[in-house]
Amino acid sequence: MDDKAHAALRGGPMHGRDGADSPVSVTRHGPVAVVRIDHAPVNALSKPVRQGLLAAVRTLDADPAVAAIVISGGAGRFIAGADLREMALPPDAPVLPEVVAAIDGCSKPVVAALDGAALGGGCEIALACDMRLGSPRALVGLTETRLGLIPGAGGTQRLARLAGIAKAIELVCGGQVLKADDALALGLLDGVVEGDVLAEAIARAPGTAKRRLSTRPVPAGECAEEEAAAAEALKGAKGVPAIAAAIRVIRAARDGDFAAGLARERAAFLALRESPEAKALRHLFLAAREAVKVPGLEGARARPISSVAVIGAGTMGAGIAAALLDAGYPVTLVERDAEAAATGRARIADLYARQVTSGRIGAAQKDERLARLTPACDFAALAEADLVVEAAFEDMAVKGDIFRRLDQVARPGAVLATNTSYLDLDAIAAFTSRPHDVVGLHFFAPANVMKLLEVVKAARTAPDVLATALSLAKRMGKQPVVAGNCDGFIGNRIYAVYRRHAEYLVEDGASPEAVDAALEAYGFAMGIFAVSDMSGLDIAFAMRQRRAATRDPNERYVAIADHLVASGRLGRKTGGGWYDYDGAGHRAGDPAVARVIAAARAARGIVPRSFTPEEIRRRLLAVMANEGAKALAEGIALRASDIDLAFVNGYGFPRLKGGPMFAADAAGLPAVLAEVEAAHAAGGTGSEPAALLVRLAREGGSFAAWQTA
Ligand code: NAD
């Protein structure tokens, strides 16, 4: 049944207590009542939806003219999950368990018709029904653990009864989303309907037997299988407390009656809901949705992109080309000469070969992707591209030469992007006669893996060019964060301050090992000195050289890394940098580095002091948030949550801590400000407290509240 037919049959909407139109309506089809949810965009289980569903089920249960009920989310939808914004508030009646209990207790057969996502709470509603029919586009899953939660309305207990304990652990802990056929194979769907799933549900509802999962026993399972599923889930838990809770609650489904299982599940859910980890994950989820809303883009339409060119096939260019091939684009890869172009192609072929070996893609996929790649060494090959991404050397003269030539050959309307990390985007745009077409697309290494794409807006970047960049990010599966033009944009600007202060700590007495250990204990994938060794100390060295002429003499400068570079210690690629590395890549402190550090301290007359891991963390987190506040006040970042997204997706900041600005709010801004004042004393010019931080700390504000205001 299409939407129009449904609208024609539509009965009156259920009225909420406040009298406003409910997003839930009921229509009659003979003895079958269809309860339809219509709450754009995804039918999230907001309070009016819960109210409407509860009222509808209760009313229809009591209506003798109704023989069976169908729950539908309309064309292309079912219920995609909870309303995350409500989760910041205390639970508000009717809560989802009440709605699910009403369905479970209904005396008439209830059928769920799924034509889209039935996730989280939506899946819990479907599991409470007697039958679940899906269209081929149905998606089913208890995805709560992705947000640091477990299902809280019977999902774990019903799934354990439906699929067995081991499978339930696997599905819930993995936060898996099943496609229709997979859901059918596991019994989460009772049928996949090729045609009109709602019409089929209406036809089958009266004859459906009541078969509530709540009355079923948990199927007997192999203990070893359950152990293995639990062990596997814990292995991938990455510190998310919801995983252990989910395992415990699912296994307990066997220990008592259904009601006891529900009570245990609900208690665990409510505790997790308030956990800092779940709050951080919710924050990041909402942040990702906010990040693509960019003021000034209203009405701007993305330019169509059907072919792309990349200039430079080094570390970044090859990765960017692969990411574009992965997203389905034909890619022309331009290098300086035929040999370099061939090397670039070989690099990408090698990357795909490794993915075939690891089973990530098939051999046919590799061939198909490589067939879309055209290596070239002549700028004429760029003439037809709709988008060009420049990833050549980080040198203004090189960028100037390239953008002037690009301006000559690129077709009118082509988007001209640069992957520059630090250079002035306005200056790059000025090399062309079309600065409005120029934008920064700052990918992170490895570009085909890292999720962050910093989209840098120059002074004259056209709105539709920015819209094109955002739509490209979506197609590539990247997380875009829009940044203004400044040295280092959002990410590298804040990172530079973070690195400087890590070096101050070392010069003042902490060892690089101690700094990295403190960061890794906090949850960073890698400490900052280990990261430097991986990227190569020469990169930061070049940046410091570039800045030397304009650096304020009152900014404290630590020369340890310069000495390491001078002695040939460029990081992993030379066998050592801040650390030494063995053949297996394990790092260890090196007495030679310790001597360089000791000499630097002595030259400054510094008597080394010790720092606790907590002091190290507090200092480094505070200076990140402080620089973030400066970027916000200058309009370089649009929102605090954008900064969080950038650090979590591009710099290894622990997801469970929500990002530097979220962490600062959690620590309390007065405490952060006090730490920044101490950091200022240690770092001098360039480390001043941000005016915004000072104001928010004084007024009892937070970055989150400032953002909303
Ligand atoms: P790279 O030295 O590995 O590669 C640069 C490539 O560009 C080389 O293969 C070189 O032959 C080619 N090239 C130079 N001039 C060219 C020209 N005129 N025409 C065609 N090809 C040319 O450098 P990279 O690390 O890939 O960095 C490239 C850009 O990406 C830089 O602007 C850098 O700041 C930026 N970036 C680097 C990283 C990183 O982690 N390496 C991360 C983000 C952004």
Boltz pocket constraint, residues with backbone or C-beta under 6 A from the ligand:
constraints:
  - pocket:
      binder: B
      contacts: [[A, 311], [A, 312], [A, 313], [A, 314], [A, 315], [A, 316], [A, 317], [A, 334], [A, 335], [A, 336], [A, 340], [A, 390], [A, 391], [A, 392], [A, 393], [A, 394], [A, 395], [A, 398], [A, 402], [A, 419], [A, 420], [A, 421], [A, 422], [A, 442], [A, 443], [A, 444], [A, 445], [A, 535]]
      max_distance: 6.0
